[in-house]
Amino acid sequence: MHIGPFMIDFTGTQLTDADRKLLLHPLVGGVILFSRNYESPQQLTALTSEIHALRKPPLLIAVDHEGGRVQRFREHFVHIPAAQTFGLLYKKDPKSALEKVQQAGWLLAAELRAVGVDFSFAPVLDLNNPISSVINDRAYHHHPEVVAKLARAAMKGMKQAGMIAVGKHFPGHGSVAADSHHSLPVDTRPEADIRSADWVAFERMINYGLPALMPAHIVYSAVDTYPAGFSAQWLQIRLRKELGFQGAIFSDDLNMAGANVAGTPLQRAQQALGAGCDMALICNNRPAVLEVLAQFGEYTAPASQLRLSRLHGFADENNKIRDWQSLHQSQDWQLANQVMQLLETEPELNLGDDGLS
């Protein structure tokens, strides 16, 4: 079997027979987990083990787990501070900020890898801008060069723990007020303005070896009438050809309101993959999943297969895959946990399970 082009979800803490049947469909290549799928580290480890054992190559298992407001697994997991925390620290002490964000990346990835998750959709590469309530403190900084420095350190920490990074939301979500979960944002800036600001962080991270990326459900009207995740102008011309990006491209959730412009669930799936996405996400809508899998037809994309095959979790820098107990007994974990606790100043709100962020 190959890795199919769709990532889907399910509702419970255990797989049902209906879930297993869908996960064995040749068009399915991955599973995204939400807080509703989590009960305890032990339960989650058993769940991911079952998912990985269903087929070869194993399905990719992902989660939206950045820290701050967007952290799907909370009880028993260390709460990772919002990205802005590290940006504020950078203003006072750049060296300390880079060291601590690398620790945060390592800790986030190490805990997820210990329960069998392959990767998280992180880090956010958008710019911190008060106009965007959905991004805001999820972004490291308002300056793209600082964003890239901090994100690079986080990516290094994630890699040390055995996990790839997925940068989002190309070419930048921070300059629009609307939330693409609930409406279709339109960024009317000239392309030159986007290139001189938001674009820079993505360009730097691609040069640093970013393995995967997620485009925004935003229309950048100076370039295309479709959102970036449905636009060959953005994905094939600017991202692949101009920036030379060779990693995997994930669509944002096709069930979000920002994707409605592309039509029915089937049309959205066709448009996203046709524009250049390697894998499309369909979340919180089982009827849409059934529609797409029944009607999409055969799909062959060798280049996408190669890119997606590189995203499974791997052994850490010490060539180990640590379980939950051994990880939490390690000095590395204890030190990183202490650092995160010192950085925390107040509890963050949870965005819930309303799709990807």
ZIBEL-V49542 format. One line per field, one symbol per residue. phi: phi as a letter, one per 40 degrees, with the letter a starting at -180 (. if undefined). psi: psi as a letter, one per 40 degrees, with the letter a starting at -180 (. if undefined). A space follows every 10 residues. Layout:
phi: ???
psi: ???
//
This chain:
phi: .bcccbbbba cbcbcccccc ccccccccba bbcbcccbba dccccccccc ccccabcccc bbacachgcb acbbcgcccc cddddccccd ccadcccccc cccccccdcc ccccbgccab caccbcccad cbcccfcccc acccccdccc cccccccccc cgbcbbcabc chbcbbccbc cbabcbbccd ddccccbddc ccccccccgd caabcccbcb ccbaccddcb bcdccccccc cccgcbccbb ccdccccccd dchcdccccc ccccchccab cbbfacdccc ccccbcgcab adccdccccc bccaccccgb bccdcccccc cdcccccccc ccccbacccc cgbchcb
psi: iihiehhiii daeihidddd ddeehdehei hhiideehdi dddddddddd ddedihiiih hiiggdibdg hdhdheihhh iidddddddd ddgddddddd dddddddddd ddddeehdii giiheiihhd dhddcbeeid iehddddddd dddddddddd efiiihiihh eheeeidihe deihihheii dddddecddd dddddddefh diihiighhg eedieiidee hddddddddd ddefheaihh iiheeideed deaidddddd dddddeidhh hhifgddddd ddddedaihh gdddddddee eiiiiaeefi hiiddddeei dddddddddd dddhdiiiih eaffai.
//
